[in-house]
């Protein structure tokens, strides 16, 4: 497994009690505070980003999209007009 060097810095403000709590928790896990924070925060960050960047469709919506991909509708007059406007702007 390749090790990655952490070179970027993040500043974090905490109360004395929060800092003490983080240091105690890190010590119980036999980690430094940075490693403790990263180990516990990164999975949450990944979940937030995944939720924001992924579209989850229902089975009904999935079937509808597949049907439209297989048999797309004819373009509407508004879509054709928009395409013409876009083409003339180039």
PDB file of N, CA, C and O in Angstrom:
ATOM      1  N   UNK A   1       0.844  -1.181   0.000  1.00  0.00           N
ATOM      2  CA  UNK A   1       0.000   0.000   0.000  1.00  0.00           C
ATOM      3  C   UNK A   1       0.887   1.241   0.000  1.00  0.00           C
ATOM      4  O   UNK A   1       1.781   1.372   0.836  1.00  0.00           O
ATOM      5  N   UNK A   2       0.639   2.141  -0.932  1.00  0.00           N
ATOM      6  CA  UNK A   2       1.428   3.366  -1.037  1.00  0.00           C
ATOM      7  C   UNK A   2       1.005   4.345   0.049  1.00  0.00           C
ATOM      8  O   UNK A   2      -0.181   4.490   0.348  1.00  0.00           O
ATOM      9  N   UNK A   3       1.991   5.011   0.630  1.00  0.00           N
ATOM     10  CA  UNK A   3       1.669   6.024   1.635  1.00  0.00           C
ATOM     11  C   UNK A   3       1.620   7.382   0.960  1.00  0.00           C
ATOM     12  O   UNK A   3       2.418   7.684   0.073  1.00  0.00           O
ATOM     13  N   UNK A   4       0.684   8.180   1.389  1.00  0.00           N
ATOM     14  CA  UNK A   4       0.521   9.518   0.848  1.00  0.00           C
ATOM     15  C   UNK A   4       0.955  10.516   1.913  1.00  0.00           C
ATOM     16  O   UNK A   4       0.521  10.444   3.062  1.00  0.00           O
ATOM     17  N   UNK A   5       1.810  11.442   1.520  1.00  0.00           N
ATOM     18  CA  UNK A   5       2.267  12.464   2.446  1.00  0.00           C
ATOM     19  C   UNK A   5       1.241  13.581   2.492  1.00  0.00           C
ATOM     20  O   UNK A   5       0.817  14.099   1.460  1.00  0.00           O
ATOM     21  N   UNK A   6       0.854  13.938   3.692  1.00  0.00           N
ATOM     22  CA  UNK A   6      -0.076  15.060   3.849  1.00  0.00           C
ATOM     23  C   UNK A   6       0.731  16.346   3.873  1.00  0.00           C
ATOM     24  O   UNK A   6       1.497  16.604   4.801  1.00  0.00           O
ATOM     25  N   UNK A   7       0.544  17.146   2.833  1.00  0.00           N
ATOM     26  CA  UNK A   7       1.298  18.390   2.736  1.00  0.00           C
ATOM     27  C   UNK A   7       0.424  19.620   2.907  1.00  0.00           C
ATOM     28  O   UNK A   7       0.931  20.698   3.217  1.00  0.00           O
ATOM     29  N   UNK A   8      -0.883  19.476   2.711  1.00  0.00           N
ATOM     30  CA  UNK A   8      -1.793  20.608   2.822  1.00  0.00           C
ATOM     31  C   UNK A   8      -2.187  20.823   4.278  1.00  0.00           C
ATOM     32  O   UNK A   8      -2.210  19.881   5.071  1.00  0.00           O
ATOM     33  N   UNK A   9      -2.495  22.070   4.620  1.00  0.00           N
ATOM     34  CA  UNK A   9      -2.878  22.403   5.985  1.00  0.00           C
ATOM     35  C   UNK A   9      -4.329  22.861   6.031  1.00  0.00           C
ATOM     36  O   UNK A   9      -4.835  23.489   5.102  1.00  0.00           O
ATOM     37  N   UNK A  10      -4.975  22.530   7.128  1.00  0.00           N
ATOM     38  CA  UNK A  10      -6.319  22.999   7.419  1.00  0.00           C
ATOM     39  C   UNK A  10      -6.270  23.578   8.821  1.00  0.00           C
ATOM     40  O   UNK A  10      -5.838  22.909   9.761  1.00  0.00           O
ATOM     41  N   UNK A  11      -6.708  24.811   8.962  1.00  0.00           N
ATOM     42  CA  UNK A  11      -6.754  25.399  10.297  1.00  0.00           C
ATOM     43  C   UNK A  11      -8.074  25.041  10.944  1.00  0.00           C
ATOM     44  O   UNK A  11      -9.118  25.021  10.291  1.00  0.00           O
ATOM     45  N   UNK A  12      -8.017  24.761  12.221  1.00  0.00           N
ATOM     46  CA  UNK A  12      -9.214  24.365  12.951  1.00  0.00           C
ATOM     47  C   UNK A  12      -9.218  25.078  14.292  1.00  0.00           C
ATOM     48  O   UNK A  12      -8.269  24.963  15.068  1.00  0.00           O
ATOM     49  N   UNK A  13     -10.274  25.806  14.557  1.00  0.00           N
ATOM     50  CA  UNK A  13     -10.424  26.483  15.843  1.00  0.00           C
ATOM     51  C   UNK A  13     -11.261  25.602  16.749  1.00  0.00           C
ATOM     52  O   UNK A  13     -12.264  25.033  16.320  1.00  0.00           O
ATOM     53  N   UNK A  14     -10.850  25.493  17.992  1.00  0.00           N
ATOM     54  CA  UNK A  14     -11.575  24.665  18.961  1.00  0.00           C
ATOM     55  C   UNK A  14     -11.474  25.309  20.337  1.00  0.00           C
ATOM     56  O   UNK A  14     -10.545  26.063  20.626  1.00  0.00           O
ATOM     57  N   UNK A  15     -12.446  24.995  21.171  1.00  0.00           N
ATOM     58  CA  UNK A  15     -12.340  25.432  22.564  1.00  0.00           C
ATOM     59  C   UNK A  15     -11.310  24.561  23.260  1.00  0.00           C
ATOM     60  O   UNK A  15     -10.909  23.523  22.732  1.00  0.00           O
ATOM     61  N   UNK A  16     -10.882  24.977  24.441  1.00  0.00           N
ATOM     62  CA  UNK A  16      -9.938  24.155  25.203  1.00  0.00           C
ATOM     63  C   UNK A  16     -10.526  22.786  25.492  1.00  0.00           C
ATOM     64  O   UNK A  16      -9.829  21.773  25.423  1.00  0.00           O
ATOM     65  N   UNK A  17     -11.826  22.759  25.819  1.00  0.00           N
ATOM     66  CA  UNK A  17     -12.480  21.484  26.122  1.00  0.00           C
ATOM     67  C   UNK A  17     -12.550  20.593  24.886  1.00  0.00           C
ATOM     68  O   UNK A  17     -12.315  19.388  24.981  1.00  0.00           O
ATOM     69  N   UNK A  18     -12.871  21.172  23.725  1.00  0.00           N
ATOM     70  CA  UNK A  18     -12.917  20.382  22.500  1.00  0.00           C
ATOM     71  C   UNK A  18     -11.533  19.822  22.159  1.00  0.00           C
ATOM     72  O   UNK A  18     -11.403  18.666  21.757  1.00  0.00           O
ATOM     73  N   UNK A  19     -10.515  20.649  22.323  1.00  0.00           N
ATOM     74  CA  UNK A  19      -9.153  20.203  22.041  1.00  0.00           C
ATOM     75  C   UNK A  19      -8.743  19.092  22.999  1.00  0.00           C
ATOM     76  O   UNK A  19      -8.123  18.111  22.588  1.00  0.00           O
ATOM     77  N   UNK A  20      -9.088  19.244  24.281  1.00  0.00           N
ATOM     78  CA  UNK A  20      -8.774  18.213  25.261  1.00  0.00           C
ATOM     79  C   UNK A  20      -9.480  16.908  24.929  1.00  0.00           C
ATOM     80  O   UNK A  20      -8.894  15.831  25.034  1.00  0.00           O
ATOM     81  N   UNK A  21     -10.742  17.009  24.529  1.00  0.00           N
ATOM     82  CA  UNK A  21     -11.513  15.825  24.182  1.00  0.00           C
ATOM     83  C   UNK A  21     -10.928  15.125  22.958  1.00  0.00           C
ATOM     84  O   UNK A  21     -10.806  13.900  22.944  1.00  0.00           O
ATOM     85  N   UNK A  22     -10.566  15.892  21.935  1.00  0.00           N
ATOM     86  CA  UNK A  22      -9.957  15.305  20.742  1.00  0.00           C
ATOM     87  C   UNK A  22      -8.631  14.632  21.074  1.00  0.00           C
ATOM     88  O   UNK A  22      -8.342  13.538  20.588  1.00  0.00           O
ATOM     89  N   UNK A  23      -7.833  15.286  21.898  1.00  0.00           N
ATOM     90  CA  UNK A  23      -6.533  14.705  22.281  1.00  0.00           C
ATOM     91  C   UNK A  23      -6.727  13.414  23.074  1.00  0.00           C
ATOM     92  O   UNK A  23      -6.000  12.443  22.865  1.00  0.00           O
ATOM     93  N   UNK A  24      -7.707  13.396  23.984  1.00  0.00           N
ATOM     94  CA  UNK A  24      -7.965  12.188  24.768  1.00  0.00           C
ATOM     95  C   UNK A  24      -8.448  11.057  23.870  1.00  0.00           C
ATOM     96  O   UNK A  24      -7.980   9.925  23.987  1.00  0.00           O
ATOM     97  N   UNK A  25      -9.384  11.362  22.972  1.00  0.00           N
ATOM     98  CA  UNK A  25      -9.906  10.334  22.077  1.00  0.00           C
ATOM     99  C   UNK A  25      -8.795   9.786  21.176  1.00  0.00           C
ATOM    100  O   UNK A  25      -8.708   8.578  20.956  1.00  0.00           O
ATOM    101  N   UNK A  26      -7.953  10.675  20.660  1.00  0.00           N
ATOM    102  CA  UNK A  26      -6.837  10.252  19.817  1.00  0.00           C
ATOM    103  C   UNK A  26      -5.893   9.349  20.601  1.00  0.00           C
ATOM    104  O   UNK A  26      -5.424   8.335  20.084  1.00  0.00           O
ATOM    105  N   UNK A  27      -5.618   9.715  21.835  1.00  0.00           N
ATOM    106  CA  UNK A  27      -4.721   8.907  22.671  1.00  0.00           C
ATOM    107  C   UNK A  27      -5.303   7.510  22.904  1.00  0.00           C
ATOM    108  O   UNK A  27      -4.579   6.517  22.830  1.00  0.00           O
ATOM    109  N   UNK A  28      -6.602   7.432  23.184  1.00  0.00           N
ATOM    110  CA  UNK A  28      -7.228   6.118  23.380  1.00  0.00           C
ATOM    111  C   UNK A  28      -7.127   5.250  22.127  1.00  0.00           C
ATOM    112  O   UNK A  28      -7.040   4.026  22.219  1.00  0.00           O
ATOM    113  N   UNK A  29      -7.140   5.879  20.973  1.00  0.00           N
ATOM    114  CA  UNK A  29      -7.016   5.148  19.715  1.00  0.00           C
ATOM    115  C   UNK A  29      -5.552   4.976  19.289  1.00  0.00           C
ATOM    116  O   UNK A  29      -5.271   4.386  18.246  1.00  0.00           O
ATOM    117  N   UNK A  30      -4.639   5.488  20.091  1.00  0.00           N
ATOM    118  CA  UNK A  30      -3.192   5.451  19.803  1.00  0.00           C
ATOM    119  C   UNK A  30      -2.868   6.149  18.470  1.00  0.00           C
ATOM    120  O   UNK A  30      -2.108   5.647  17.641  1.00  0.00           O
ATOM    121  N   UNK A  31      -3.484   7.330  18.308  1.00  0.00           N
ATOM    122  CA  UNK A  31      -3.279   8.145  17.117  1.00  0.00           C
ATOM    123  C   UNK A  31      -2.915   9.556  17.540  1.00  0.00           C
ATOM    124  O   UNK A  31      -3.185   9.969  18.668  1.00  0.00           O
ATOM    125  N   UNK A  32      -2.296  10.297  16.618  1.00  0.00           N
ATOM    126  CA  UNK A  32      -2.141  11.731  16.862  1.00  0.00           C
ATOM    127  C   UNK A  32      -3.480  12.383  16.529  1.00  0.00           C
ATOM    128  O   UNK A  32      -4.329  11.762  15.889  1.00  0.00           O
ATOM    129  N   UNK A  33      -3.671  13.612  16.954  1.00  0.00           N
ATOM    130  CA  UNK A  33      -4.957  14.283  16.777  1.00  0.00           C
ATOM    131  C   UNK A  33      -5.317  14.416  15.292  1.00  0.00           C
ATOM    132  O   UNK A  33      -6.471  14.206  14.920  1.00  0.00           O
ATOM    133  N   UNK A  34      -4.356  14.759  14.454  1.00  0.00           N
ATOM    134  CA  UNK A  34      -4.632  14.892  13.023  1.00  0.00           C
ATOM    135  C   UNK A  34      -5.149  13.581  12.447  1.00  0.00           C
ATOM    136  O   UNK A  34      -6.152  13.571  11.734  1.00  0.00           O
ATOM    137  N   UNK A  35      -4.478  12.479  12.747  1.00  0.00           N
ATOM    138  CA  UNK A  35      -4.907  11.180  12.226  1.00  0.00           C
ATOM    139  C   UNK A  35      -6.283  10.806  12.760  1.00  0.00           C
ATOM    140  O   UNK A  35      -7.101  10.244  12.032  1.00  0.00           O
ATOM    141  N   UNK A  36      -6.538  11.113  14.021  1.00  0.00           N
ATOM    142  CA  UNK A  36      -7.839  10.814  14.606  1.00  0.00           C
ATOM    143  C   UNK A  36      -8.946  11.585  13.878  1.00  0.00           C
ATOM    144  O   UNK A  36      -9.977  11.020  13.516  1.00  0.00           O
ATOM    145  N   UNK A  37      -8.715  12.876  13.673  1.00  0.00           N
ATOM    146  CA  UNK A  37      -9.719  13.704  12.997  1.00  0.00           C
ATOM    147  C   UNK A  37      -9.926  13.207  11.569  1.00  0.00           C
ATOM    148  O   UNK A  37     -11.066  13.036  11.135  1.00  0.00           O
ATOM    149  N   UNK A  38      -8.841  12.975  10.835  1.00  0.00           N
ATOM    150  CA  UNK A  38      -8.964  12.550   9.442  1.00  0.00           C
ATOM    151  C   UNK A  38      -9.675  11.201   9.342  1.00  0.00           C
ATOM    152  O   UNK A  38     -10.518  11.014   8.465  1.00  0.00           O
ATOM    153  N   UNK A  39      -9.351  10.269  10.220  1.00  0.00           N
ATOM    154  CA  UNK A  39      -9.975   8.948  10.189  1.00  0.00           C
ATOM    155  C   UNK A  39     -11.480   9.043  10.413  1.00  0.00           C
ATOM    156  O   UNK A  39     -12.247   8.277   9.829  1.00  0.00           O
ATOM    157  N   UNK A  40     -11.900   9.972  11.249  1.00  0.00           N
ATOM    158  CA  UNK A  40     -13.311  10.073  11.592  1.00  0.00           C
ATOM    159  C   UNK A  40     -14.104  11.027  10.709  1.00  0.00           C
ATOM    160  O   UNK A  40     -15.320  10.883  10.583  1.00  0.00           O
ATOM    161  N   UNK A  41     -13.438  11.994  10.099  1.00  0.00           N
ATOM    162  CA  UNK A  41     -14.150  12.994   9.293  1.00  0.00           C
ATOM    163  C   UNK A  41     -14.224  12.611   7.814  1.00  0.00           C
ATOM    164  O   UNK A  41     -15.235  12.874   7.161  1.00  0.00           O
ATOM    165  N   UNK A  42     -13.180  12.001   7.283  1.00  0.00           N
ATOM    166  CA  UNK A  42     -13.171  11.690   5.851  1.00  0.00           C
ATOM    167  C   UNK A  42     -14.329  10.792   5.406  1.00  0.00           C
ATOM    168  O   UNK A  42     -14.908  11.063   4.354  1.00  0.00           O
ATOM    169  N   UNK A  43     -14.699   9.743   6.142  1.00  0.00           N
ATOM    170  CA  UNK A  43     -15.854   8.948   5.704  1.00  0.00           C
ATOM    171  C   UNK A  43     -17.137   9.778   5.623  1.00  0.00           C
ATOM    172  O   UNK A  43     -17.938   9.587   4.708  1.00  0.00           O
ATOM    173  N   UNK A  44     -17.336  10.692   6.565  1.00  0.00           N
ATOM    174  CA  UNK A  44     -18.517  11.565   6.519  1.00  0.00           C
ATOM    175  C   UNK A  44     -18.449  12.493   5.314  1.00  0.00           C
ATOM    176  O   UNK A  44     -19.458  12.715   4.643  1.00  0.00           O
ATOM    177  N   UNK A  45     -17.284  13.030   5.038  1.00  0.00           N
ATOM    178  CA  UNK A  45     -17.115  13.917   3.884  1.00  0.00           C
ATOM    179  C   UNK A  45     -17.408  13.166   2.592  1.00  0.00           C
ATOM    180  O   UNK A  45     -18.055  13.705   1.694  1.00  0.00           O
ATOM    181  N   UNK A  46     -16.935  11.921   2.491  1.00  0.00           N
ATOM    182  CA  UNK A  46     -17.202  11.121   1.287  1.00  0.00           C
ATOM    183  C   UNK A  46     -18.696  10.889   1.104  1.00  0.00           C
ATOM    184  O   UNK A  46     -19.198  10.953  -0.018  1.00  0.00           O
ATOM    185  N   UNK A  47     -19.411  10.621   2.190  1.00  0.00           N
ATOM    186  CA  UNK A  47     -20.864  10.402   2.109  1.00  0.00           C
ATOM    187  C   UNK A  47     -21.581  11.658   1.636  1.00  0.00           C
ATOM    188  O   UNK A  47     -22.484  11.577   0.804  1.00  0.00           O
ATOM    189  N   UNK A  48     -21.187  12.827   2.160  1.00  0.00           N
ATOM    190  CA  UNK A  48     -21.815  14.087   1.768  1.00  0.00           C
ATOM    191  C   UNK A  48     -21.597  14.345   0.280  1.00  0.00           C
ATOM    192  O   UNK A  48     -22.537  14.690  -0.436  1.00  0.00           O
ATOM    193  N   UNK A  49     -20.369  14.179  -0.180  1.00  0.00           N
ATOM    194  CA  UNK A  49     -20.055  14.413  -1.593  1.00  0.00           C
ATOM    195  C   UNK A  49     -20.792  13.409  -2.471  1.00  0.00           C
ATOM    196  O   UNK A  49     -21.338  13.777  -3.512  1.00  0.00           O
ATOM    197  N   UNK A  50     -20.811  12.148  -2.061  1.00  0.00           N
ATOM    198  CA  UNK A  50     -21.499  11.120  -2.835  1.00  0.00           C
ATOM    199  C   UNK A  50     -22.986  11.442  -2.965  1.00  0.00           C
ATOM    200  O   UNK A  50     -23.551  11.337  -4.053  1.00  0.00           O
ATOM    201  N   UNK A  51     -23.619  11.832  -1.859  1.00  0.00           N
ATOM    202  CA  UNK A  51     -25.043  12.191  -1.890  1.00  0.00           C
ATOM    203  C   UNK A  51     -25.302  13.370  -2.820  1.00  0.00           C
ATOM    204  O   UNK A  51     -26.307  13.402  -3.529  1.00  0.00           O
ATOM    205  N   UNK A  52     -24.385  14.342  -2.813  1.00  0.00           N
ATOM    206  CA  UNK A  52     -24.567  15.550  -3.620  1.00  0.00           C
ATOM    207  C   UNK A  52     -24.317  15.291  -5.104  1.00  0.00           C
ATOM    208  O   UNK A  52     -24.922  15.947  -5.951  1.00  0.00           O
ATOM    209  N   UNK A  53     -23.444  14.353  -5.428  1.00  0.00           N
ATOM    210  CA  UNK A  53     -23.032  14.147  -6.814  1.00  0.00           C
ATOM    211  C   UNK A  53     -23.711  12.977  -7.502  1.00  0.00           C
ATOM    212  O   UNK A  53     -23.552  12.801  -8.710  1.00  0.00           O
ATOM    213  N   UNK A  54     -24.458  12.178  -6.769  1.00  0.00           N
ATOM    214  CA  UNK A  54     -25.087  11.000  -7.355  1.00  0.00           C
ATOM    215  C   UNK A  54     -26.593  11.195  -7.433  1.00  0.00           C
ATOM    216  O   UNK A  54     -27.215  11.711  -6.504  1.00  0.00           O
ATOM    217  N   UNK A  55     -27.162  10.780  -8.540  1.00  0.00           N
ATOM    218  CA  UNK A  55     -28.610  10.809  -8.703  1.00  0.00           C
ATOM    219  C   UNK A  55     -29.100   9.375  -8.565  1.00  0.00           C
ATOM    220  O   UNK A  55     -28.663   8.490  -9.300  1.00  0.00           O
ATOM    221  N   UNK A  56     -29.995   9.150  -7.636  1.00  0.00           N
ATOM    222  CA  UNK A  56     -30.559   7.820  -7.440  1.00  0.00           C
ATOM    223  C   UNK A  56     -31.984   7.839  -7.983  1.00  0.00           C
ATOM    224  O   UNK A  56     -32.827   8.616  -7.534  1.00  0.00           O
ATOM    225  N   UNK A  57     -32.232   6.973  -8.949  1.00  0.00           N
ATOM    226  CA  UNK A  57     -33.538   6.917  -9.579  1.00  0.00           C
ATOM    227  C   UNK A  57     -34.352   5.756  -9.040  1.00  0.00           C
ATOM    228  O   UNK A  57     -33.811   4.716  -8.664  1.00  0.00           O
ATOM    229  N   UNK A  58     -35.644   5.952  -9.010  1.00  0.00           N
ATOM    230  CA  UNK A  58     -36.533   4.845  -8.668  1.00  0.00           C
ATOM    231  C   UNK A  58     -36.544   3.872  -9.847  1.00  0.00           C
ATOM    232  O   UNK A  58     -36.070   4.198 -10.935  1.00  0.00           O
ATOM    233  N   UNK A  59     -37.082   2.693  -9.624  1.00  0.00           N
ATOM    234  CA  UNK A  59     -37.169   1.719 -10.710  1.00  0.00           C
ATOM    235  C   UNK A  59     -38.017   2.270 -11.856  1.00  0.00           C
ATOM    236  O   UNK A  59     -37.690   2.080 -13.028  1.00  0.00           O
ATOM    237  N   UNK A  60     -39.108   2.954 -11.508  1.00  0.00           N
ATOM    238  CA  UNK A  60     -39.985   3.547 -12.517  1.00  0.00           C
ATOM    239  C   UNK A  60     -39.238   4.587 -13.344  1.00  0.00           C
ATOM    240  O   UNK A  60     -39.345   4.598 -14.570  1.00  0.00           O
ATOM    241  N   UNK A  61     -38.471   5.474 -12.673  1.00  0.00           N
ATOM    242  CA  UNK A  61     -37.722   6.510 -13.387  1.00  0.00           C
ATOM    243  C   UNK A  61     -36.623   5.895 -14.253  1.00  0.00           C
ATOM    244  O   UNK A  61     -36.363   6.369 -15.359  1.00  0.00           O
ATOM    245  N   UNK A  62     -35.981   4.844 -13.751  1.00  0.00           N
ATOM    246  CA  UNK A  62     -34.943   4.160 -14.524  1.00  0.00           C
ATOM    247  C   UNK A  62     -35.530   3.584 -15.799  1.00  0.00           C
ATOM    248  O   UNK A  62     -34.950   3.731 -16.874  1.00  0.00           O
ATOM    249  N   UNK A  63     -36.674   2.931 -15.686  1.00  0.00           N
ATOM    250  CA  UNK A  63     -37.332   2.365 -16.862  1.00  0.00           C
ATOM    251  C   UNK A  63     -37.712   3.461 -17.859  1.00  0.00           C
ATOM    252  O   UNK A  63     -37.572   3.280 -19.069  1.00  0.00           O
ATOM    253  N   UNK A  64     -38.193   4.591 -17.349  1.00  0.00           N
ATOM    254  CA  UNK A  64     -38.592   5.704 -18.224  1.00  0.00           C
ATOM    255  C   UNK A  64     -37.380   6.248 -18.980  1.00  0.00           C
ATOM    256  O   UNK A  64     -37.470   6.513 -20.179  1.00  0.00           O
ATOM    257  N   UNK A  65     -36.271   6.413 -18.306  1.00  0.00           N
ATOM    258  CA  UNK A  65     -35.056   6.934 -18.959  1.00  0.00           C
ATOM    259  C   UNK A  65     -34.559   5.953 -20.014  1.00  0.00           C
ATOM    260  O   UNK A  65     -34.194   6.359 -21.117  1.00  0.00           O
ATOM    261  N   UNK A  66     -34.544   4.674 -19.681  1.00  0.00           N
ATOM    262  CA  UNK A  66     -34.104   3.677 -20.661  1.00  0.00           C
ATOM    263  C   UNK A  66     -35.015   3.677 -21.883  1.00  0.00           C
ATOM    264  O   UNK A  66     -34.540   3.563 -23.013  1.00  0.00           O
ATOM    265  N   UNK A  67     -36.324   3.806 -21.659  1.00  0.00           N
ATOM    266  CA  UNK A  67     -37.270   3.856 -22.768  1.00  0.00           C
ATOM    267  C   UNK A  67     -36.997   5.077 -23.654  1.00  0.00           C
ATOM    268  O   UNK A  67     -37.013   4.977 -24.881  1.00  0.00           O
ATOM    269  N   UNK A  68     -36.745   6.239 -23.017  1.00  0.00           N
ATOM    270  CA  UNK A  68     -36.472   7.456 -23.784  1.00  0.00           C
ATOM    271  C   UNK A  68     -35.151   7.367 -24.545  1.00  0.00           C
ATOM    272  O   UNK A  68     -35.024   7.925 -25.635  1.00  0.00           O
ATOM    273  N   UNK A  69     -34.168   6.668 -23.976  1.00  0.00           N
ATOM    274  CA  UNK A  69     -32.898   6.491 -24.683  1.00  0.00           C
ATOM    275  C   UNK A  69     -33.075   5.584 -25.901  1.00  0.00           C
ATOM    276  O   UNK A  69     -32.460   5.806 -26.944  1.00  0.00           O
ATOM    277  N   UNK A  70     -33.917   4.565 -25.759  1.00  0.00           N
ATOM    278  CA  UNK A  70     -34.155   3.644 -26.868  1.00  0.00           C
ATOM    279  C   UNK A  70     -35.038   4.276 -27.945  1.00  0.00           C
ATOM    280  O   UNK A  70     -34.831   4.037 -29.135  1.00  0.00           O
ATOM    281  N   UNK A  71     -36.008   5.071 -27.540  1.00  0.00           N
ATOM    282  CA  UNK A  71     -36.937   5.710 -28.484  1.00  0.00           C
ATOM    283  C   UNK A  71     -37.111   7.172 -28.098  1.00  0.00           C
ATOM    284  O   UNK A  71     -38.125   7.537 -27.503  1.00  0.00           O
ATOM    285  N   UNK A  72     -36.143   8.005 -28.427  1.00  0.00           N
ATOM    286  CA  UNK A  72     -36.248   9.418 -28.029  1.00  0.00           C
ATOM    287  C   UNK A  72     -37.404  10.107 -28.756  1.00  0.00           C
ATOM    288  O   UNK A  72     -37.704   9.782 -29.905  1.00  0.00           O
ATOM    289  N   UNK A  73     -38.044  11.053 -28.083  1.00  0.00           N
ATOM    290  CA  UNK A  73     -39.127  11.794 -28.731  1.00  0.00           C
ATOM    291  C   UNK A  73     -38.550  12.752 -29.768  1.00  0.00           C
ATOM    292  O   UNK A  73     -37.374  13.113 -29.719  1.00  0.00           O
ATOM    293  N   UNK A  74     -39.402  13.152 -30.704  1.00  0.00           N
ATOM    294  CA  UNK A  74     -38.978  14.150 -31.692  1.00  0.00           C
ATOM    295  C   UNK A  74     -38.758  15.480 -30.978  1.00  0.00           C
ATOM    296  O   UNK A  74     -39.485  15.804 -30.039  1.00  0.00           O
ATOM    297  N   UNK A  75     -37.763  16.254 -31.412  1.00  0.00           N
ATOM    298  CA  UNK A  75     -37.516  17.537 -30.754  1.00  0.00           C
ATOM    299  C   UNK A  75     -38.699  18.490 -30.924  1.00  0.00           C
ATOM    300  O   UNK A  75     -39.319  18.555 -31.986  1.00  0.00           O
ATOM    301  N   UNK A  76     -38.993  19.217 -29.867  1.00  0.00           N
ATOM    302  CA  UNK A  76     -40.085  20.193 -29.914  1.00  0.00           C
ATOM    303  C   UNK A  76     -39.631  21.418 -30.705  1.00  0.00           C
ATOM    304  O   UNK A  76     -38.441  21.593 -30.965  1.00  0.00           O
ATOM    305  N   UNK A  77     -40.577  22.251 -31.081  1.00  0.00           N
ATOM    306  CA  UNK A  77     -40.227  23.471 -31.823  1.00  0.00           C
ATOM    307  C   UNK A  77     -39.362  24.393 -30.962  1.00  0.00           C
ATOM    308  O   UNK A  77     -38.471  25.069 -31.476  1.00  0.00           O
ATOM    309  N   UNK A  78     -39.626  24.420 -29.652  1.00  0.00           N
ATOM    310  CA  UNK A  78     -38.815  25.261 -28.761  1.00  0.00           C
ATOM    311  C   UNK A  78     -37.376  24.757 -28.711  1.00  0.00           C
ATOM    312  O   UNK A  78     -36.444  25.561 -28.693  1.00  0.00           O
ATOM    313  N   UNK A  79     -37.182  23.444 -28.689  1.00  0.00           N
ATOM    314  CA  UNK A  79     -35.832  22.884 -28.670  1.00  0.00           C
ATOM    315  C   UNK A  79     -35.120  23.182 -29.989  1.00  0.00           C
ATOM    316  O   UNK A  79     -33.947  23.554 -29.993  1.00  0.00           O
ATOM    317  N   UNK A  80     -35.817  23.022 -31.088  1.00  0.00           N
ATOM    318  CA  UNK A  80     -35.206  23.327 -32.393  1.00  0.00           C
ATOM    319  C   UNK A  80     -34.816  24.797 -32.481  1.00  0.00           C
ATOM    320  O   UNK A  80     -33.750  25.122 -33.002  1.00  0.00           O
ATOM    321  N   UNK A  81     -35.666  25.689 -31.978  1.00  0.00           N
ATOM    322  CA  UNK A  81     -35.359  27.120 -31.995  1.00  0.00           C
ATOM    323  C   UNK A  81     -34.145  27.421 -31.120  1.00  0.00           C
ATOM    324  O   UNK A  81     -33.291  28.223 -31.498  1.00  0.00           O
ATOM    325  N   UNK A  82     -34.065  26.792 -29.976  1.00  0.00           N
ATOM    326  CA  UNK A  82     -32.912  26.994 -29.090  1.00  0.00           C
ATOM    327  C   UNK A  82     -31.637  26.495 -29.755  1.00  0.00           C
ATOM    328  O   UNK A  82     -30.590  27.132 -29.639  1.00  0.00           O
ATOM    329  N   UNK A  83     -31.710  25.379 -30.441  1.00  0.00           N
ATOM    330  CA  UNK A  83     -30.541  24.842 -31.134  1.00  0.00           C
ATOM    331  C   UNK A  83     -30.093  25.789 -32.244  1.00  0.00           C
ATOM    332  O   UNK A  83     -28.896  26.002 -32.442  1.00  0.00           O
ATOM    333  N   UNK A  84     -31.059  26.356 -32.967  1.00  0.00           N
ATOM    334  CA  UNK A  84     -30.709  27.322 -34.022  1.00  0.00           C
ATOM    335  C   UNK A  84     -30.030  28.560 -33.424  1.00  0.00           C
ATOM    336  O   UNK A  84     -29.028  29.041 -33.952  1.00  0.00           O
ATOM    337  N   UNK A  85     -30.589  29.072 -32.310  1.00  0.00           N
ATOM    338  CA  UNK A  85     -29.976  30.246 -31.661  1.00  0.00           C
ATOM    339  C   UNK A  85     -28.557  29.926 -31.195  1.00  0.00           C
ATOM    340  O   UNK A  85     -27.645  30.738 -31.352  1.00  0.00           O
ATOM    341  N   UNK A  86     -28.385  28.767 -30.637  1.00  0.00           N
ATOM    342  CA  UNK A  86     -27.055  28.367 -30.161  1.00  0.00           C
ATOM    343  C   UNK A  86     -26.069  28.258 -31.336  1.00  0.00           C
ATOM    344  O   UNK A  86     -24.921  28.691 -31.243  1.00  0.00           O
ATOM    345  N   UNK A  87     -26.545  27.671 -32.436  1.00  0.00           N
ATOM    346  CA  UNK A  87     -25.676  27.488 -33.600  1.00  0.00           C
ATOM    347  C   UNK A  87     -25.263  28.822 -34.202  1.00  0.00           C
ATOM    348  O   UNK A  87     -24.127  28.958 -34.657  1.00  0.00           O
ATOM    349  N   UNK A  88     -26.159  29.820 -34.218  1.00  0.00           N
ATOM    350  CA  UNK A  88     -25.829  31.113 -34.808  1.00  0.00           C
ATOM    351  C   UNK A  88     -24.896  31.931 -33.919  1.00  0.00           C
ATOM    352  O   UNK A  88     -24.244  32.852 -34.410  1.00  0.00           O
ATOM    353  N   UNK A  89     -24.815  31.624 -32.646  1.00  0.00           N
ATOM    354  CA  UNK A  89     -23.926  32.360 -31.733  1.00  0.00           C
ATOM    355  C   UNK A  89     -22.478  31.922 -31.850  1.00  0.00           C
ATOM    356  O   UNK A  89     -21.591  32.640 -31.389  1.00  0.00           O
ATOM    357  N   UNK A  90     -22.211  30.788 -32.442  1.00  0.00           N
ATOM    358  CA  UNK A  90     -20.833  30.289 -32.528  1.00  0.00           C
ATOM    359  C   UNK A  90     -20.013  31.066 -33.502  1.00  0.00           C
ATOM    360  O   UNK A  90     -18.833  30.771 -33.690  1.00  0.00           O
TER     361      UNK A  90
END
